[in-house]
């Protein structure tokens, strides 16, 4: 593992060594949090995540040519993104980005050795990092990093935890407050107007540019926790959860997990409870 105090110049030389030809210096502004090279021997790419003012930028480009995989960097904001952090002997984290080019979410996953006593990366251990996209379709594309190329300095993510909290996955860009007159359970009814599934939006007033974080299928059951005009906020179990566990004392307070949240057109839901 490279030292956490590694200079940008040394990082550039190390990254250049991955391909032997490319300039693999950081290609996004701010402080480098993560960097790695993919394990495809025929077409190796560099993935870089930078932090700046509680926003995170992800770039991906070919090591041999410098060609960008995304037309623009993917952006995640600490206030609204899908952000997950857990630690014991391994630090496991996820950061959710939105690709405007591909109109789909892209999630950075990382598992890093962690010193729980010192609350910092451990000197030795296993490293893994990969991108996943998209998570709601039958085919899941994972882009794996080669472990020995992984550079990680996640300290700048502490601010994101203070802002958002490391609880579960957060999709909604709007504040969600469950109330007695808004909570319930609904089933997804006819979705013939949406052949790929019923979109779950990141905002209660979606436009063509609003991120779609999830797709619900006919017969899916979701918890309703808030309402705004024709859209309802739903809680969706993710990451192995079987329910969303909304307790009475949580009513009237901003929803903070454990489930993912988003906004659905209520016309396609049938309330069952």
C-alpha positions as CSV (number, residue, x, y, z in Angstrom):
1,X,0.0,0.0,0.0
2,X,1.2,3.5,-0.8
3,X,1.7,5.8,2.2
4,X,-1.2,8.1,2.9
5,X,1.2,11.0,2.7
6,X,2.2,10.1,-0.8
7,X,2.9,13.2,-2.9
8,X,1.0,13.9,-6.2
9,X,4.3,13.6,-8.1
10,X,5.1,10.1,-6.8
11,X,1.5,9.1,-7.4
12,X,1.9,10.2,-11.0
13,X,5.0,8.2,-11.5
14,X,3.5,5.1,-10.0
15,X,0.4,5.5,-12.1
16,X,2.5,6.0,-15.2
17,X,4.2,2.7,-14.4
18,X,0.9,0.9,-14.6
19,X,0.8,1.3,-18.4
20,X,4.4,2.5,-19.2
21,X,3.1,5.1,-21.6
22,X,0.2,7.2,-20.2
23,X,0.2,10.3,-18.1
24,X,-2.0,9.0,-15.3
25,X,-1.9,12.1,-13.1
26,X,-5.1,13.0,-11.3
27,X,-7.6,14.3,-13.8
28,X,-10.1,16.0,-11.5
29,X,-9.7,18.9,-9.2
30,X,-9.3,18.8,-5.5
31,X,-7.8,16.2,-3.2
32,X,-7.3,12.7,-4.5
33,X,-9.3,10.1,-2.4
34,X,-9.0,7.0,-4.5
35,X,-7.1,5.9,-7.6
36,X,-6.6,2.6,-9.3
37,X,-6.1,0.8,-12.6
38,X,-8.4,-1.8,-14.0
39,X,-7.4,-5.4,-14.4
40,X,-8.2,-5.7,-18.2
41,X,-4.8,-6.4,-19.7
42,X,-5.9,-5.4,-23.2
43,X,-7.5,-2.1,-22.3
44,X,-6.4,-0.8,-18.9
45,X,-8.1,2.2,-17.4
46,X,-7.4,4.6,-14.5
47,X,-10.2,5.5,-12.1
48,X,-9.7,8.6,-10.0
49,X,-12.0,10.1,-7.3
50,X,-11.3,13.6,-6.0
51,X,-12.9,15.6,-3.2
52,X,-13.6,19.3,-3.3
53,X,-16.0,21.3,-1.0
54,X,-18.1,18.1,-0.1
55,X,-18.4,17.2,-3.7
56,X,-16.8,14.1,-5.2
57,X,-15.7,13.8,-8.8
58,X,-15.0,10.4,-10.5
59,X,-13.1,10.2,-13.8
60,X,-12.2,7.1,-15.8
61,X,-9.8,7.1,-18.8
62,X,-7.7,4.8,-20.8
63,X,-4.1,4.5,-19.5
64,X,-2.6,4.0,-23.0
65,X,-4.3,6.9,-24.8
66,X,-5.8,9.2,-22.1
67,X,-9.2,8.8,-23.8
68,X,-12.0,9.6,-21.3
69,X,-14.7,6.9,-20.7
70,X,-17.2,9.5,-19.5
71,X,-17.6,12.8,-21.4
72,X,-17.6,14.7,-18.1
73,X,-16.6,13.6,-14.6
74,X,-19.3,11.9,-12.5
75,X,-20.4,14.1,-9.6
76,X,-21.6,13.1,-6.1
77,X,-22.5,15.6,-3.4
78,X,-22.3,14.7,0.2
79,X,-25.7,16.2,0.9
80,X,-27.6,14.0,-1.6
81,X,-25.5,11.1,-2.7
82,X,-25.8,7.4,-2.0
83,X,-23.1,7.1,0.7
84,X,-22.4,4.1,2.9
85,X,-19.5,3.5,5.4
86,X,-18.9,0.6,7.7
87,X,-15.7,-0.5,9.5
88,X,-14.2,-3.3,11.6
89,X,-11.0,-5.0,10.4
90,X,-12.0,-3.8,6.9
91,X,-13.4,-0.4,5.9
92,X,-16.2,-0.9,3.4
93,X,-17.6,2.1,1.7
94,X,-19.8,3.0,-1.3
95,X,-20.2,6.3,-3.0
96,X,-23.1,6.7,-5.5
97,X,-22.4,8.8,-8.6
98,X,-24.8,9.8,-11.4
99,X,-23.7,9.5,-15.0
100,X,-25.5,12.1,-17.1
101,X,-23.9,10.6,-20.2
102,X,-25.3,7.1,-19.6
103,X,-28.4,8.2,-17.6
104,X,-27.7,5.7,-14.9
105,X,-26.1,5.4,-11.4
106,X,-22.5,4.3,-11.0
107,X,-21.4,3.1,-7.6
108,X,-17.8,3.1,-6.4
109,X,-17.2,0.2,-3.9
110,X,-14.1,-0.2,-1.8
111,X,-12.9,-2.6,0.8
112,X,-9.7,-1.4,2.6
113,X,-7.8,-2.7,5.7
114,X,-8.8,-0.6,8.7
115,X,-7.3,0.1,12.1
116,X,-10.4,0.5,14.3
117,X,-8.4,1.8,17.3
118,X,-6.6,4.5,15.4
119,X,-9.5,5.2,13.0
120,X,-7.3,5.1,10.0
121,X,-6.2,2.7,7.2
122,X,-4.1,-0.2,8.5
123,X,-0.5,-0.7,7.4
124,X,-1.3,-4.2,6.0
125,X,-4.3,-6.0,4.7
126,X,-6.4,-6.7,1.6
127,X,-7.5,-4.0,-0.9
128,X,-10.3,-4.2,-3.4
129,X,-12.1,-1.5,-5.4
130,X,-14.6,-1.7,-8.2
131,X,-17.3,0.2,-10.1
132,X,-20.8,-1.2,-10.4
133,X,-23.5,0.0,-12.9
134,X,-26.4,-0.2,-13.1
135,X,-27.8,-2.0,-10.1
136,X,-31.5,-2.3,-11.0
137,X,-31.2,-4.2,-14.3
138,X,-30.7,-7.9,-14.9
139,X,-27.2,-7.4,-16.1
140,X,-24.8,-5.8,-13.6
141,X,-21.6,-4.5,-15.0
142,X,-18.6,-4.5,-12.6
143,X,-15.3,-2.9,-13.5
144,X,-12.6,-4.3,-11.2
145,X,-9.4,-2.6,-10.1
146,X,-6.1,-4.5,-9.7
147,X,-5.4,-4.6,-5.9
148,X,-1.7,-3.6,-6.1
149,X,-2.6,-0.3,-8.0
150,X,-5.1,1.0,-5.4
151,X,-4.3,4.3,-3.7
152,X,-6.7,5.3,-0.9
153,X,-6.9,8.3,1.4
154,X,-10.5,8.4,2.6
155,X,-10.0,11.0,5.3
156,X,-11.9,13.7,3.4
157,X,-15.0,11.5,3.6
158,X,-15.3,12.3,7.3
159,X,-17.0,15.5,6.3
160,X,-19.5,13.6,4.3
161,X,-20.4,11.5,7.3
162,X,-20.9,14.6,9.4
163,X,-23.2,16.0,6.7
164,X,-25.2,13.0,5.7
165,X,-24.4,10.2,8.1
166,X,-23.1,6.7,7.2
167,X,-26.6,5.1,7.5
168,X,-27.7,2.9,4.6
169,X,-28.2,4.3,1.1
170,X,-29.8,7.7,0.4
171,X,-31.3,8.4,-3.0
172,X,-33.7,11.3,-2.5
173,X,-32.5,14.9,-3.0
174,X,-35.5,16.1,-1.0
175,X,-36.0,16.0,2.7
176,X,-38.4,13.2,3.6
177,X,-40.5,13.4,6.8
178,X,-42.8,10.5,7.6
179,X,-46.1,11.5,9.3
180,X,-49.2,9.6,10.5
181,X,-51.2,10.7,7.5
182,X,-48.6,9.9,4.9
183,X,-47.1,6.5,5.9
184,X,-48.5,3.3,4.5
185,X,-47.7,0.3,2.3
186,X,-48.4,0.1,-1.5
187,X,-48.1,-2.4,-4.3
188,X,-46.8,-1.5,-7.8
189,X,-49.8,-1.9,-10.2
190,X,-49.8,-1.7,-14.0
191,X,-46.5,-0.4,-15.4
192,X,-47.3,-0.9,-19.1
193,X,-46.3,2.8,-19.7
194,X,-42.9,1.9,-18.3
195,X,-41.7,-1.3,-19.9
196,X,-38.4,-1.3,-18.0
197,X,-40.1,-0.7,-14.6
198,X,-41.5,2.1,-12.6
199,X,-38.8,4.8,-12.1
200,X,-37.9,5.9,-8.6
201,X,-36.7,9.5,-8.9
202,X,-34.2,11.5,-6.8
203,X,-36.7,14.4,-6.6
204,X,-40.4,14.9,-6.0
205,X,-40.6,17.1,-9.1
206,X,-38.7,15.1,-11.7
207,X,-37.6,16.5,-15.0
208,X,-35.9,14.7,-17.9
209,X,-32.5,15.4,-16.1
210,X,-33.6,14.0,-12.7
211,X,-31.6,10.9,-11.7
212,X,-33.5,7.6,-11.6
213,X,-32.0,5.6,-8.7
214,X,-34.2,2.5,-9.0
215,X,-36.7,0.6,-11.0
216,X,-39.8,-1.0,-9.4
217,X,-41.5,-4.0,-11.1
218,X,-45.2,-4.9,-11.1
219,X,-46.1,-6.6,-7.8
220,X,-43.3,-5.0,-5.8
221,X,-44.3,-3.8,-2.4
222,X,-42.9,-0.6,-0.9
223,X,-43.3,1.5,2.2
224,X,-44.8,5.0,1.6
225,X,-43.3,7.5,4.0
226,X,-44.1,11.0,2.6
227,X,-46.1,12.7,-0.1
228,X,-45.7,15.8,-2.3
229,X,-48.4,16.5,-4.9
230,X,-48.7,13.5,-7.2
231,X,-45.5,11.9,-6.0
232,X,-44.9,9.8,-2.9
233,X,-41.6,9.0,-1.2
234,X,-41.0,5.3,-0.9
235,X,-38.5,3.4,1.2
236,X,-36.8,0.5,-0.6
237,X,-34.8,-2.3,1.2
238,X,-31.3,-2.5,-0.2
239,X,-28.0,-4.0,0.8
240,X,-29.6,-7.2,2.2
241,X,-32.4,-5.5,4.3
242,X,-35.7,-7.3,4.3
243,X,-37.7,-4.3,5.7
244,X,-37.5,-0.6,6.4
245,X,-38.4,-0.7,10.1
246,X,-40.1,2.7,10.5
247,X,-40.8,3.1,14.2
248,X,-43.5,5.4,15.7
249,X,-40.9,7.6,17.4
250,X,-39.5,8.4,13.9
251,X,-42.7,10.1,12.8
252,X,-42.3,13.8,12.3
253,X,-38.5,13.5,12.0
254,X,-36.4,13.6,8.8
255,X,-36.0,10.0,7.6
256,X,-32.5,8.8,8.0
257,X,-32.6,5.1,7.1
258,X,-32.0,2.3,7.1
259,X,-33.6,2.0,3.6
260,X,-33.0,3.8,0.4
261,X,-35.5,6.5,-0.6
262,X,-36.9,8.0,-3.7
263,X,-40.0,9.4,-5.3
264,X,-42.6,7.6,-7.4
265,X,-45.7,8.7,-9.3
266,X,-48.5,7.6,-7.0
267,X,-50.8,6.9,-10.0
268,X,-48.9,3.6,-10.5
269,X,-49.2,2.4,-6.9
270,X,-52.1,0.6,-5.2
271,X,-52.3,1.3,-1.5
272,X,-52.8,-1.9,0.5
273,X,-52.2,-0.7,4.1
